[in-house]
Amino acid sequence: MNQSSNNTDVVIVGAGIIGIACAHYLSESGAKVTVIDQNTVGSQCSFGNCGYICPSHVLPLATPGAISKALKSMFEPSSAFRVKPQFDMSLIKWFWQFSKLCKTDVMLETGHHLNNLLVSSKREYTEVIEQLDFDCEWKKNGLLYVAETQNGLDDLRAKSELLAERYGVSSRLISGEELLSFDPALRVGLAGAYHFEDDASINPNKLNQQWYQYLKEKGVEFVEDCSLTGVNKLGNQVSSIETSKGVFKADNYVIAAGAWSAKLASELDCKIPIQPGKGYSLTTNNPDICPEHPMLFPEHGVGVSPFKDGYRIGSIMEFAGFNTSIPSKRIEQLKASAQRYLVGQSNEEWKYTWQGWRPMTWDSLPIIGRIPKLHNTFLSTGHNMLGMSLGAVTGKLISEMIQGVSTHIDTQAFSPERFN
């Protein structure tokens, strides 16, 4: 389809959960919206994640001790958090800036900003999913953080107390003896767990596809397999964008291209310090004893999500550039880690494996706001490991900004101006 004469109110570059959510709230405001993507709708990080909508994920990646952990990981190929040895000046600069933020006071302040986003996003998801009656396996039975050892449980206790005291995020302790009755999929002998009851979860692919179909019916246009090839500027505005499917013109533009957004920095005359943080997941048919709750195993950096048509094991944070391989050792690592906690899954048939790049900022905060030198263009990216969790609030904020109304939460901490 030739789009050379396409004119619209807003063009969104990127059709993951962030782009979909931006399209929703902009469409609700009355805007005519076109969304383009170099792949298909919801096919990248928005597809293979564990589907957590989790106010408990308040603390950033930049915490005291994170740098020593990263350095150690360079010599441990099987580490769940790993920096692959490489000479990349942008990555070196990223970690230098990251290292300066690994302090307790900065961590707590960053958590305050993330808490505002996470609470709002959970509220928005609840309203959208329940009002539109999406059949996306929306569950409000919380997220279970499980400890294998007493040391792991002690760490969870300290984190739980911090989240409750600083951010009002509550949880309850489940002893090792209680775990089997709480969720029979867990093995005997685990130390215990903390249940964050206000967390929720969805099947990410089902949410993406149902939201996409709803928006299409509402008049939002989606153009798939459409690569951005150039940005045309006139003064302090973008006048049009060039793509593999023609030229698109709009009053406003939103860049929601995840980790790929960083590659547009020179075109947009704006610093976008994002590094791709590679993650993996695999999905299997449900075993006879399937987890009833989404779970995290912090000691091994792995999460599990039960879906109706299978359950997913995912995680790992690997700074290895835009590498597309799925090493069998990483998949085996996910399986072996989960088997330490769960019964009945070792002989199950694995349906598919996945890898994707999380858009990681050095301060662990997303980039949401107007580009400093381009008054009609907005960044909506850099959501780190929280893209699914923060999708709804990001869409609402971008819509408020483009409408020119006061945002419902303070967005100064997320502005692109902090890097420029």
MIRO-270501 format. One record per residue (C-alpha): residue in three letters; z, y, x. Coordinates in steps of 0.25 Angstrom, whole numbers, plus 5000, padded with zeros to 4 digits. Layout:
type/z/y/x
ALA/Z/Y/X
...
This chain:
type/z/y/x
MET/5000/5000/5000
ASN/4996/5014/5006
GLN/5008/5023/5005
SER/5001/5035/5012
SER/5003/5043/4999
ASN/5017/5039/4996
ASN/5026/5051/4993
THR/5041/5048/4989
ASP/5054/5055/4989
VAL/5060/5046/4999
VAL/5055/5036/5009
ILE/5065/5026/5014
VAL/5061/5018/5027
GLY/5069/5005/5027
ALA/5071/4995/5015
GLY/5084/4989/5019
ILE/5096/4990/5011
ILE/5098/5005/5016
GLY/5084/5008/5012
ILE/5085/5001/4998
ALA/5098/5008/4995
CYS/5093/5022/4999
ALA/5081/5019/4990
HIS/5090/5016/4979
TYR/5099/5028/4979
LEU/5087/5038/4982
SER/5079/5031/4970
GLU/5092/5033/4961
SER/5092/5048/4965
GLY/5078/5049/4959
ALA/5070/5048/4973
LYS/5056/5041/4974
VAL/5059/5031/4985
THR/5050/5023/4995
VAL/5056/5013/5004
ILE/5048/5007/5016
ASP/5051/4996/5025
GLN/5045/4990/5037
ASN/5049/4976/5032
THR/5053/4972/5018
VAL/5064/4977/5009
GLY/5078/4973/5013
SER/5073/4963/5024
GLN/5080/4967/5036
CYS/5095/4970/5038
SER/5096/4971/5023
PHE/5092/4957/5022
GLY/5100/4949/5032
ASN/5114/4955/5031
CYS/5126/4949/5025
GLY/5126/4958/5013
TYR/5140/4964/5015
ILE/5144/4977/5007
CYS/5156/4979/5015
PRO/5166/4991/5015
SER/5174/4983/5025
HIS/5164/4985/5036
VAL/5170/4999/5039
LEU/5171/4998/5054
PRO/5160/5001/5063
LEU/5154/4993/5074
ALA/5159/5003/5084
THR/5173/4999/5086
PRO/5182/4998/5098
GLY/5178/4986/5107
ALA/5164/4986/5101
ILE/5157/4990/5114
SER/5165/4979/5123
LYS/5160/4969/5112
ALA/5146/4974/5114
LEU/5146/4973/5129
LYS/5152/4959/5128
SER/5141/4955/5118
MET/5130/4957/5129
PHE/5135/4945/5136
GLU/5138/4936/5123
PRO/5124/4933/5116
SER/5132/4926/5105
SER/5141/4938/5101
ALA/5140/4943/5087
PHE/5139/4957/5092
ARG/5130/4958/5103
VAL/5122/4968/5112
LYS/5110/4961/5118
PRO/5109/4966/5133
GLN/5097/4976/5134
PHE/5093/4989/5139
ASP/5091/4998/5128
MET/5095/5013/5129
SER/5096/5015/5114
LEU/5106/5003/5113
ILE/5114/5008/5125
LYS/5115/5022/5119
TRP/5119/5016/5106
PHE/5130/5008/5112
TRP/5135/5019/5120
GLN/5136/5028/5108
PHE/5142/5016/5101
SER/5153/5014/5112
LYS/5158/5028/5110
LEU/5161/5025/5095
CYS/5169/5012/5098
LYS/5183/5019/5096
THR/5193/5017/5085
ASP/5193/5031/5079
VAL/5177/5031/5079
MET/5178/5017/5072
LEU/5187/5022/5061
GLU/5179/5034/5058
THR/5166/5026/5058
GLY/5173/5017/5048
HIS/5177/5028/5039
HIS/5162/5032/5038
LEU/5158/5018/5035
ASN/5169/5016/5025
ASN/5163/5027/5017
LEU/5149/5021/5017
LEU/5154/5007/5014
VAL/5163/5011/5002
SER/5152/5019/4996
SER/5141/5008/4999
LYS/5149/4997/4992
ARG/5151/5006/4980
GLU/5136/5009/4979
TYR/5132/4995/4981
THR/5142/4991/4970
GLU/5136/5001/4960
VAL/5121/4998/4964
ILE/5122/4983/4964
GLU/5130/4982/4951
GLN/5123/4993/4943
LEU/5109/4987/4947
ASP/5114/4973/4945
PHE/5108/4968/4958
ASP/5110/4953/4960
CYS/5113/4953/4975
GLU/5125/4945/4976
TRP/5134/4957/4975
LYS/5148/4952/4979
LYS/5161/4960/4979
ASN/5170/4948/4985
GLY/5172/4955/4998
LEU/5170/4952/5012
LEU/5178/4942/5020
TYR/5181/4944/5035
VAL/5185/4930/5040
ALA/5193/4928/5053
GLU/5192/4915/5061
THR/5204/4918/5070
GLN/5217/4925/5069
ASN/5212/4936/5079
GLY/5200/4938/5070
LEU/5209/4939/5058
ASP/5218/4949/5065
ASP/5206/4957/5068
LEU/5202/4957/5053
ARG/5216/4961/5049
ALA/5216/4973/5059
LYS/5202/4977/5053
SER/5206/4975/5039
GLU/5219/4984/5041
LEU/5210/4995/5047
LEU/5200/4995/5036
ALA/5211/4995/5025
GLU/5218/5007/5032
ARG/5207/5015/5036
TYR/5196/5013/5026
GLY/5203/5007/5014
VAL/5195/4994/5016
SER/5204/4983/5010
SER/5204/4968/5013
ARG/5213/4956/5012
LEU/5218/4945/5021
ILE/5214/4931/5018
SER/5222/4921/5026
GLY/5215/4909/5033
GLU/5222/4900/5023
GLU/5217/4908/5011
LEU/5202/4908/5016
LEU/5198/4895/5011
SER/5202/4898/4997
PHE/5196/4912/4998
ASP/5182/4907/5003
PRO/5180/4892/5005
ALA/5169/4893/5014
LEU/5178/4897/5025
ARG/5183/4887/5035
VAL/5197/4883/5037
GLY/5205/4889/5048
LEU/5200/4903/5048
ALA/5210/4914/5051
GLY/5208/4922/5038
ALA/5200/4934/5033
TYR/5200/4948/5027
HIS/5193/4950/5013
PHE/5187/4963/5011
GLU/5186/4963/4996
ASP/5179/4976/4994
ASP/5167/4971/5002
ALA/5155/4966/4994
SER/5142/4959/4998
ILE/5127/4956/4993
ASN/5115/4948/4996
PRO/5108/4958/5004
ASN/5094/4953/5001
LYS/5096/4952/4986
LEU/5102/4967/4986
ASN/5090/4972/4994
GLN/5080/4965/4985
GLN/5086/4969/4972
TRP/5088/4983/4976
TYR/5074/4984/4981
GLN/5068/4978/4968
TYR/5077/4988/4960
LEU/5072/5000/4968
LYS/5057/4996/4967
GLU/5059/4995/4951
LYS/5065/5009/4952
GLY/5053/5015/4959
VAL/5057/5014/4974
GLU/5045/5010/4983
PHE/5047/5000/4994
VAL/5036/4998/5005
GLU/5038/4986/5013
ASP/5032/4982/5027
CYS/5030/4997/5029
SER/5033/5002/5043
LEU/5037/5016/5046
THR/5027/5021/5057
GLY/5029/5036/5058
VAL/5037/5048/5053
ASN/5030/5061/5050
LYS/5038/5074/5051
LEU/5036/5088/5046
GLY/5047/5098/5051
ASN/5060/5092/5048
GLN/5056/5082/5038
VAL/5048/5069/5038
SER/5035/5071/5031
SER/5031/5056/5030
ILE/5032/5043/5036
GLU/5021/5034/5041
THR/5022/5019/5038
SER/5013/5007/5039
LYS/5010/5009/5025
GLY/5007/5023/5025
VAL/5013/5037/5024
PHE/5026/5040/5016
LYS/5030/5054/5012
ALA/5043/5057/5006
ASP/5053/5068/5004
ASN/5064/5060/5011
TYR/5064/5048/5021
VAL/5075/5038/5023
ILE/5075/5030/5036
ALA/5083/5017/5032
ALA/5076/5007/5042
GLY/5089/5001/5048
ALA/5089/4998/5063
TRP/5074/5002/5063
SER/5078/5017/5060
ALA/5081/5019/5075
LYS/5066/5017/5078
LEU/5063/5030/5070
ALA/5072/5039/5077
SER/5061/5046/5085
GLU/5052/5047/5072
LEU/5064/5054/5065
ASP/5069/5062/5077
CYS/5083/5057/5074
LYS/5092/5048/5083
ILE/5094/5035/5076
PRO/5103/5027/5085
ILE/5103/5013/5079
GLN/5103/5000/5086
PRO/5098/4987/5079
GLY/5110/4978/5078
LYS/5104/4964/5075
GLY/5111/4955/5065
TYR/5108/4941/5060
SER/5110/4932/5048
LEU/5107/4919/5042
THR/5107/4914/5028
THR/5110/4900/5023
ASN/5110/4892/5011
ASN/5124/4892/5005
PRO/5133/4881/5010
ASP/5142/4872/5000
ILE/5154/4881/5004
CYS/5148/4895/5004
PRO/5156/4908/5007
GLU/5161/4915/4995
HIS/5163/4928/5002
PRO/5155/4936/5012
MET/5162/4935/5025
LEU/5163/4941/5039
PHE/5168/4933/5052
PRO/5171/4945/5061
GLU/5175/4936/5073
HIS/5161/4931/5073
GLY/5153/4943/5068
VAL/5147/4935/5056
GLY/5146/4937/5041
VAL/5143/4928/5030
SER/5138/4931/5016
PRO/5136/4921/5005
PHE/5124/4923/4996
LYS/5120/4915/4984
ASP/5108/4910/4991
GLY/5114/4908/5005
TYR/5124/4914/5014
ARG/5122/4922/5026
ILE/5128/4923/5040
GLY/5126/4936/5047
SER/5130/4946/5057
ILE/5129/4948/5073
MET/5126/4961/5079
GLU/5116/4961/5090
PHE/5111/4973/5097
ALA/5098/4967/5102
GLY/5087/4977/5098
PHE/5077/4974/5087
ASN/5077/4959/5090
THR/5071/4950/5079
SER/5075/4937/5084
ILE/5085/4928/5077
PRO/5091/4919/5088
SER/5096/4906/5083
LYS/5109/4908/5091
ARG/5113/4920/5083
ILE/5110/4912/5070
GLU/5119/4900/5075
GLN/5129/4910/5079
LEU/5130/4915/5065
LYS/5131/4901/5060
ALA/5141/4897/5070
SER/5150/4909/5067
ALA/5150/4907/5052
GLN/5153/4892/5053
ARG/5166/4896/5060
TYR/5171/4902/5046
LEU/5163/4894/5035
VAL/5161/4880/5031
GLY/5149/4873/5025
GLN/5138/4881/5032
SER/5134/4874/5045
ASN/5124/4865/5039
GLU/5118/4874/5029
GLU/5103/4878/5029
TRP/5100/4892/5035
LYS/5090/4900/5026
TYR/5086/4911/5036
THR/5091/4920/5047
TRP/5090/4935/5049
GLN/5091/4946/5059
GLY/5091/4961/5057
TRP/5095/4974/5064
ARG/5107/4982/5059
PRO/5105/4997/5062
MET/5117/5000/5071
THR/5122/5014/5074
TRP/5131/5017/5086
ASP/5142/5023/5076
SER/5141/5012/5066
LEU/5137/5022/5055
PRO/5124/5022/5047
ILE/5114/5034/5048
ILE/5113/5040/5035
GLY/5107/5054/5033
ARG/5096/5064/5036
ILE/5089/5064/5049
PRO/5093/5077/5056
LYS/5079/5082/5059
LEU/5072/5077/5047
HIS/5077/5082/5034
ASN/5071/5073/5024
THR/5074/5060/5032
PHE/5086/5051/5032
LEU/5092/5040/5040
SER/5098/5028/5033
THR/5101/5018/5043
GLY/5111/5013/5054
HIS/5120/5005/5045
ASN/5124/4996/5056
MET/5129/4983/5049
LEU/5131/4989/5036
GLY/5118/4992/5030
MET/5120/4983/5018
SER/5134/4988/5016
LEU/5129/5003/5017
GLY/5116/5002/5010
ALA/5121/5008/4997
VAL/5128/5020/5002
THR/5117/5023/5012
GLY/5107/5024/5000
LYS/5116/5033/4992
LEU/5119/5042/5004
ILE/5104/5044/5007
SER/5101/5047/4993
GLU/5111/5057/4992
MET/5106/5064/5005
ILE/5092/5064/5001
GLN/5096/5070/4987
GLY/5104/5081/4995
VAL/5117/5078/4988
SER/5131/5076/4994
THR/5133/5062/4999
HIS/5144/5054/4993
ILE/5150/5051/5007
ASP/5150/5059/5019
THR/5138/5055/5028
GLN/5140/5064/5040
ALA/5144/5052/5049
PHE/5131/5045/5045
SER/5121/5056/5048
PRO/5110/5054/5058
GLU/5114/5068/5064
ARG/5125/5061/5071
PHE/5115/5055/5081
ASN/5107/5067/5083
